[in-house]
Amino acid sequence: MTAATETIATEPRTFDPVLIYDGRCGLCHKAVRHILKFDRAGQFRFAANTTPTGLRLLHEAGFAGDTPPETMVLLSGGRAFTHSDAALEIARRLGGIHALAAPGRLVPRFLRDRLYTFVANRRYRIFGSYETCRLPSPAERARFLDAGEVAVS
């Protein structure tokens, strides 16, 4: 291995966008599975909000404290999308049938986020919870970030 190859191999890989999700939440598990199914371009990467990578990315994005935020967070292009903005941005990027969500941006954010928070506050009761994160299949594994291998642009 040459010195140049060693340098390249030790530089963090950059992924964009990255979805930080609640690894215990049944709704979040369903959302991640849905994104994996419809993200044919393989653009999204994932990190649970309680993993070292997820917590580090949240901290780097400006979320303070050891407690993850009560929302999914989509990190992309130096921005952090949360609540209904994250859901709408994911739908926009997935395209296809998901484009039907686009008119949701016409609804004022405070109303969209009120609905998002209503569901989020009841997500464990409605959709259940898991003690551990779902294990990705071998084909999906590369899309889930491990500690120390990611930088977000």
C-alpha positions as CSV (number, residue, x, y, z in Angstrom):
1,M,0.0,0.0,0.0
2,T,1.4,3.4,-0.9
3,A,1.4,6.4,1.4
4,A,-1.3,8.1,-0.8
5,T,-3.5,5.0,-0.5
6,E,-3.1,4.9,3.3
7,T,-4.1,8.5,3.5
8,I,-7.2,8.0,1.5
9,A,-8.1,4.9,3.4
10,T,-8.0,6.7,6.8
11,E,-10.0,9.7,5.7
12,P,-13.7,9.5,6.7
13,R,-16.2,8.7,4.0
14,T,-18.7,11.4,3.3
15,F,-22.4,10.5,3.1
16,D,-25.3,12.8,2.3
17,P,-28.1,12.6,3.3
18,V,-28.0,10.8,6.6
19,L,-31.2,10.0,8.5
20,I,-30.9,9.9,12.3
21,Y,-33.8,7.9,13.7
22,D,-35.1,6.5,17.0
23,G,-33.8,2.9,16.9
24,R,-36.4,1.8,19.6
25,C,-39.5,3.2,17.8
26,G,-41.7,0.8,15.8
27,L,-42.8,3.7,13.5
28,C,-39.2,4.6,12.8
29,H,-38.4,1.0,11.9
30,K,-41.2,1.0,9.4
31,A,-40.1,4.4,8.0
32,V,-36.5,3.1,7.6
33,R,-37.7,-0.1,5.9
34,H,-40.0,2.0,3.6
35,I,-37.1,4.3,2.6
36,L,-34.8,1.3,2.0
37,K,-37.5,-0.2,-0.3
38,F,-38.2,3.0,-2.3
39,D,-34.7,4.6,-2.4
40,R,-33.7,2.9,-5.6
41,A,-30.7,5.3,-6.0
42,G,-29.4,4.3,-2.6
43,Q,-28.9,7.9,-1.5
44,F,-29.9,7.7,2.1
45,R,-27.7,6.5,4.9
46,F,-29.0,5.7,8.4
47,A,-27.8,6.0,12.1
48,A,-29.9,5.3,15.2
49,N,-30.0,8.3,17.5
50,T,-28.5,6.3,20.5
51,T,-25.5,4.9,18.7
52,P,-22.1,6.6,19.0
53,T,-22.3,7.7,15.4
54,G,-25.8,9.0,15.7
55,L,-25.0,10.9,18.8
56,R,-21.9,12.4,17.3
57,L,-23.7,13.5,14.2
58,L,-26.4,15.1,16.2
59,H,-23.9,16.9,18.4
60,E,-22.0,18.1,15.2
61,A,-25.3,19.4,13.8
62,G,-25.9,21.5,16.9
63,F,-28.2,19.3,19.0
64,A,-26.9,19.6,22.6
65,G,-27.0,17.2,25.4
66,D,-26.9,13.4,25.8
67,T,-30.6,12.9,25.1
68,P,-31.5,12.6,21.4
69,P,-34.2,14.9,20.1
70,E,-37.8,13.6,19.9
71,T,-37.7,13.8,16.1
72,M,-36.0,12.2,13.2
73,V,-33.3,14.3,11.9
74,L,-32.2,14.4,8.2
75,L,-28.7,15.8,7.8
76,S,-28.0,17.0,4.3
77,G,-25.9,19.8,2.7
78,G,-25.0,21.2,6.0
79,R,-28.6,21.5,7.1
80,A,-30.6,19.6,9.7
81,F,-34.2,18.9,8.8
82,T,-36.5,18.0,11.7
83,H,-40.1,17.1,12.4
84,S,-42.4,17.5,9.4
85,D,-39.7,19.2,7.3
86,A,-37.6,16.0,7.6
87,A,-40.5,13.9,6.5
88,L,-41.3,16.1,3.5
89,E,-37.7,16.3,2.5
90,I,-37.4,12.5,2.5
91,A,-40.6,12.3,0.4
92,R,-39.2,14.8,-2.1
93,R,-35.9,12.9,-2.4
94,L,-37.7,9.6,-2.9
95,G,-39.8,11.0,-5.7
96,G,-42.4,8.9,-7.5
97,I,-45.6,8.4,-5.5
98,H,-44.0,10.2,-2.6
99,A,-44.2,13.5,-4.6
100,L,-47.8,13.6,-3.6
101,A,-46.6,14.8,-0.2
102,A,-45.2,18.0,-1.8
103,P,-48.4,20.1,-1.2
104,G,-47.8,19.5,2.5
105,R,-45.2,22.3,2.4
106,L,-48.1,24.7,1.8
107,V,-49.4,24.0,5.3
108,P,-47.8,26.3,7.8
109,R,-44.9,24.5,9.6
110,F,-46.4,25.1,13.1
111,L,-49.5,23.1,12.1
112,R,-47.5,20.3,10.3
113,D,-45.2,20.1,13.3
114,R,-48.1,20.0,15.8
115,L,-49.5,16.9,13.9
116,Y,-46.0,15.4,13.8
117,T,-45.5,15.9,17.5
118,F,-48.9,14.5,18.3
119,V,-48.0,11.2,16.5
120,A,-44.4,11.3,17.9
121,N,-45.5,11.6,21.5
122,R,-47.7,8.4,21.0
123,R,-45.4,6.5,18.7
124,Y,-44.4,3.8,21.3
125,R,-48.0,3.2,22.3
126,I,-49.3,3.1,18.8
127,F,-46.4,1.4,16.9
128,G,-44.6,-0.4,19.7
129,S,-41.0,-0.3,20.7
130,Y,-37.9,-2.4,20.4
131,E,-35.1,-3.0,23.0
132,T,-32.5,-3.0,20.2
133,C,-32.2,-1.6,16.8
134,R,-33.3,-3.7,13.8
135,L,-30.4,-5.6,12.2
136,P,-30.1,-4.7,8.5
137,S,-29.8,-7.4,6.0
138,P,-26.3,-8.0,4.5
139,A,-27.4,-6.0,1.4
140,E,-28.6,-3.1,3.5
141,R,-25.6,-3.1,5.9
142,A,-23.5,-0.6,4.0
143,R,-26.3,2.0,4.4
144,F,-26.1,1.9,8.2
145,L,-23.3,4.0,9.6
146,D,-20.8,2.6,12.1
147,A,-18.8,4.7,14.6
148,G,-15.8,6.4,13.1
149,E,-16.6,6.0,9.4
150,V,-18.7,9.0,8.5
151,A,-18.4,12.7,7.8
152,V,-21.5,14.6,6.7
153,S,-21.1,17.5,4.3
